[in-house]
């Protein structure tokens, strides 16, 4: 693996490593979610959730899709789910 690939992998891991972003990814592993439902589930303010979703969106980890007045988020690539499952196994969960 060359240095450029290592740096890109490191950047991806940094983005998903934040506890709130990990929770968001866990909640979106099996289905898309809207900001309101994520706020309720994590008991966090909309601004906090939106900030973290924006970071995930900027790295093409999640994508937003407008449905009427609501915006739903989902994982872009199933590889993220595989990474999450590997983390669960490693952590003994």
ABEGO torsion letter per residue (X at the ends): XBAAAAAAAAAAAAAAABAAAAAAAAAAAABBBBAAAAAAAAGBBAAAAAAAAAAAAAAGABBBBBBEABBBBBBABAAAAAAAAAAAAAAGX
